[in-house]
Amino acid sequence: MSVGEIAAVVAAATFVVLVALLVAPLVKLGRTLDEATIAIRKAHENSDPLFNGANTTLNHVNTQLERVDGITANAQAVTGNVSALTSVFTATLGGPLVKVAAVSYGLSKAIKARRKRADEREGKHTRRTLRRGGRK
């Protein structure tokens, strides 16, 4: 054997060792890829019911939101009506009602003051009578 043949045998042996070393990781990588493919397939199969349930839920939520929109619109209309009614009440009855309240307050104050003065006069009269000994 010549030097070239020996080098060729050494190179071939080295190549065989390298291939033998790379076979185990490549086989493990192939198994891992197979498992990943199976997991992805199962996840895809199990996701269909999940998406169907999510769609059903979203449909129910949209229905409820439409109802809430209707309720909100009605509440807004009622608020506008109450505001208009309040404005009409204030314009028509507010001024006269305030005047009546002011007059009644003034009258009650005047009546109380008059009663107080009458009570004071009666009290003076009673005191005078008592001082005079019951004579007028």
C-alpha positions in Angstrom: 0.0 0.0 0.0 1.1 3.3 -0.9 0.9 6.5 1.2 -2.1 7.7 -0.9 -4.0 4.6 -0.3 -3.4 4.7 3.4 -4.6 8.4 3.4 -7.7 7.3 1.5 -8.5 4.6 4.0 -7.9 7.0 7.0 -10.2 9.5 5.3 -12.8 6.9 4.7 -12.7 5.7 8.3 -12.9 9.2 9.6 -16.0 9.8 7.3 -17.6 6.7 8.6 -17.0 7.7 12.2 -18.5 11.2 11.5 -21.5 9.7 9.9 -22.0 7.3 12.8 -21.8 10.2 15.2 -24.3 12.3 13.3 -26.8 9.5 12.8 -28.0 9.5 16.4 -28.7 13.2 16.6 -30.4 13.2 13.2 -32.6 10.3 14.2 -33.6 12.1 17.5 -34.2 15.3 15.5 -36.5 13.3 13.1 -38.5 11.9 16.1 -38.8 15.4 17.6 -40.1 16.7 14.3 -42.6 13.8 14.1 -43.8 14.6 17.6 -44.1 18.3 16.8 -46.2 17.5 13.7 -48.5 15.2 15.8 -48.9 17.9 18.5 -49.7 20.6 15.9 -52.2 18.3 14.2 -53.9 17.6 17.6 -53.9 21.3 18.5 -55.6 22.1 15.2 -58.2 19.4 15.7 -59.0 20.6 19.2 -59.1 24.2 18.3 -62.2 23.9 16.1 -64.6 23.4 19.1 -62.8 26.2 20.9 -63.3 28.6 18.0 -66.9 27.5 17.6 -67.5 28.3 21.2 -65.8 31.7 20.9 -68.0 32.5 17.9 -71.2 31.5 19.8 -70.1 33.7 22.8 -69.4 36.6 20.5 -72.8 36.3 18.9 -74.5 36.4 22.3 -72.4 39.4 23.4 -73.3 41.2 20.2 -77.0 40.5 20.8 -76.8 41.8 24.4 -74.9 44.9 23.1 -77.7 45.6 20.7 -80.2 45.4 23.5 -78.1 47.7 25.6 -77.9 50.2 22.7 -81.7 50.2 22.5 -82.0 50.8 26.3 -79.5 53.6 26.1 -81.3 55.3 23.3 -84.6 55.0 25.2 -82.9 56.4 28.4 -81.5 59.3 26.4 -85.0 60.1 24.9 -86.5 60.0 28.4 -83.8 62.3 29.7 -84.5 64.7 26.9 -88.2 64.6 27.7 -87.7 65.2 31.4 -85.4 68.1 30.6 -88.0 69.7 28.4 -90.7 69.1 31.0 -88.6 70.7 33.6 -87.9 73.7 31.4 -91.7 74.1 30.7 -92.5 73.8 34.4 -89.9 76.3 35.4 -91.0 78.8 32.7 -94.8 78.5 33.5 -95.0 77.8 37.2 -91.5 78.7 38.6 -91.9 82.5 38.6 -95.4 82.6 40.1 -94.6 79.8 42.5 -91.6 81.7 43.9 -93.8 84.8 44.2 -96.5 82.9 46.1 -93.8 81.4 48.4 -92.3 84.9 49.1 -95.8 86.3 49.9 -96.7 83.5 52.2 -93.3 83.8 53.9 -93.8 87.5 54.4 -97.3 87.0 55.7 -96.2 84.4 58.2 -93.4 86.7 59.4 -95.9 89.6 59.8 -98.4 87.5 61.6 -95.8 86.2 64.0 -94.5 89.7 64.6 -98.0 91.0 65.3 -98.7 88.1 67.7 -95.5 88.8 69.5 -96.4 92.5 69.9 -99.9 91.6 71.0 -98.4 89.1 73.6 -96.0 91.8 74.8 -98.8 94.3 75.2 -100.9 91.8 77.0 -97.9 91.0 79.2 -97.4 94.7 80.1 -101.1 95.0 80.8 -101.1 92.0 83.1 -98.0 93.3 84.9 -99.6 96.7 85.4 -102.7 95.1 86.7 -100.8 93.0 89.1 -98.7 96.1 90.3 -101.9 98.1 90.9 -103.3 95.3 92.9 -105.8 94.0 90.5 -107.3 97.5 89.8 -107.7 98.9 86.3 
